[in-house]
Amino acid sequence: MVPKRIHFQSSVDFPDPRDAMAEGVLAVGGLLDVGTLYTAYSMGIFPWPHPDYPLLWFSPEKRGIIEFKNIHIPHSFEKFLRQRAGDFEITIDRAFPQVVRECSKQPRPGQQGTWILPGMVKAYIDFHKAGYAHSLEVWHNQQLVGGIYGVFVKGVFSGESMFYKSPNASKLALYQLIQVLKSWGLEWMDIQMVTPVTASFGGSYLSREEFLQKLKTTQEENESSEFPWPC
């Protein structure tokens, strides 16, 4: 899907991402509408709702990314790729709402509940309909067993969340997403925070300044590019 090139209005007048407060909080309030999300991600900012708090927008001091040239495939997953990857079907944007909802139900070690609240689900489905949020699905016997979703703005993919119902299904989703992005000539993806799974693939942290410079450079390189997301 090629999004329409229109000027978006943001409900938040975001300050410079470098001006974030403690723990990366940059702004409070606003709406989770398409214009605000587009503006936020284009500036390297993302929402992270917390129950009982107003909507919080973040620009953390350290930002997780995966550099595709530094990809590391864990030995156990490499074995899975050789022996079982052919048993699964991979699709893009076939079941975006379902992927987001499954991610909201995925247990997270050390966390209670989920940050993917009902308002977030609706917001990202709307963002998907506008052409800026995408999912990659993993199917087995016609059942959705894994997936990942994220945001693609100005040539940068920002991974939001993934889930699995079958061993290695979320890793397969991440691996296949990376292959797609690499095939389009992209060199890295934003993962916001490094988790054990993304660390096992070579995920690492950049300083806020390094990330913002990388973001700007990539956006400028892809300013006139179009990417073949399915419609």
N, C-alpha and C positions, 0 to 999 in steps of 0.2 A: 504494500500500500504506500503510495506517495502522498504525504500530507499536503494540504493546500498551503501555499506560502502566503500567509496573512499575518497582519500585525495583531498580536495578542495584548490584551489589557490584563494587568495583574492586580489582584485585590490587596497586595502587600507591596509597599515601597521598600524593597530589600536594600539594606545598606551593603557596603563593600563586604564580600565574604571574609576578608581578612580582619574585620572588626567583630568577629564572633566573641561572645562572652565565655565564661567558664563552661567547660564540658561541650563546647562547640555550639551552644545556642546562639543563633543569630537574630531571630525575629519570633514574635509571638502573635498568634491570631491569623486572621484572613480566611480565605475560602480555599477549598480543595477543588477549584475549577480548572478548566483546561488552560486558560490564560495564565493563572498563577503558577501552575505546575510547569508549564513551558518556560516561563521566565525563570523560575527557580533552578530547574535543571540546566538551563543554558548558562547560568552563573555558577554552577557547581554546588548548588544548595538542594537539600532534600528534606521532606517532612518526616517527622518521626513522632506520631501521636503517643501520648501517655494518658491512660485513664485518669479522670478527675483533674486534668490540666487543660488549659487552652492549647490550641494547635501550636506545636513547636516546629521551627525550621532550623536546620543544622548546617554548619560548615565546620566540621571537626578539625582539630589541630593536626591529626594524622589521618590520611585517607588511604583506604585499601584499593589496590588495583591488581590486575593480572596482566603482565607483559607477555604477549604471545611468544616472543622469542625465548622466554625463560620458562616455558611450560614444562612441568615435571609430571609424568604419569606414574602414579604409585604402582608398584609391582603387582599387587593384588588386582587392581583395576585393569592393568594391562592384560593380565590373564583373562579377566572377564571379557574384555574387548575381543580377544582372540576366540574365546570359546562360546560366548553367549550373545554378543551384541546383535548378531543376525536374527535373534529370536524376537527382537523388538522393532516396532515401527516408530519412526520419528516424523513429526509434523511441526509446522510453524503456524501459529495463529488459528489453529482449528478449534481450540477450546479455551480461549483466554479467560472468560469468566470462571470456568471450572478450575483452572489452574490457580487463579488468585484465591478462590474460596478454599481449595485444598491446602494452599500455603498457610492460610489463616488458621487452619486446624492442626497443622504440623506441630508436634511437641518440640520444644526448644530446651535443651539442657540448661539448667540454671535460671529458667524464666518461668513465670506464672502468667497464664493467659497469652494474649497476642497483641502486637501493635497494629496488626491488620484488622482494624475495627470496621464495622459496617460502612461508615462514611468513606474509609479508604478503599474498600472494595468497589463502591459505586464510582468514586473519583477515578480510579484507574481503569475501570470499564469504559467510562466516558473518554478518558485519555486514549484508550485503545481505539475507540470508534473514531476519534479525531486523527488517528494514524501515528501516534507517538508512543504507544505502549505495546509490547509484543510478548508473545509466549512461545516456548518450544515445548512440545509434548512428547512423552514417551508412552507408547501403548504396548500392551501384551494381551493377546487373545481378545482384541478390540476393547480392552479395559484400560482406562487411564491409570498408569501406575507411577508416573513421575513427571516432573516438569519444572520449568523455571520461567519467571517473567521479569520484565524490566522495562526501562524507558530508553528510547533512542531519539536523541535531540542533537541536531547539528553534527551528525557523524560520530557521536559518542554513545555507547551503550552503557547504561547504569543498571547493573543487576539489583533486583529488589529482594527476591525470595525464591526458594525452591522447596520441593517436597518429594517424598518417595513413599510408595506403598510396597515396593519390591526392592530387595537389596541391590544397591548400585544404580538404581534408576535416576536419582537426582544427580549423581556423578555423570551418568551417561548424558543427561540433559545439558549439564554444564559443558561437557566435552564437545558435544555436537554443536552447541551454540558457538563455542570458540572456533570450531571448524568453519561454520558459516561466516562469521565475522572476518576470519582470516581470508576466506575466499573472496571477500569484497575489498581486500587490500588494507583492512584495519589492523592495527598493531597492538591494541590493548583494550581493556574494558575496566570500567569503574565497578568495584564491588563494595564500596563504602566502608565495610569493616572486614577484616580477615578472620574467617572462621576456620575450624580444623579442616573442613573439606576444601575450602579455597586455598588454605595454606599448603595442603598436600599437592595441589596443582601448581604451586609456585607463587601464590598470592603474597604480596608484601605491602608495606606501608610507605607512602611518600609524605613529606611534610605538606602542610596546607599550601604553602607558596609553590612548591614543586608541582603539586597537583594542578593548581590554577594555571600555572604556566603551560603545563602539558595540555590541559583542557583548551586553552586559547589557541595553541598551535594546531591542535587537531581540528578544531572548529574552522580555523582559517583554511586549512588544507582541504577540507571537505565542503567549503561554502557553496560550491555549485554542483556538488555531487548528488546523484540520486541512487538509492539503494533498493534492491528488488524484494522488499517485503511483500508477501502475498496479499492480494486484495480480499 
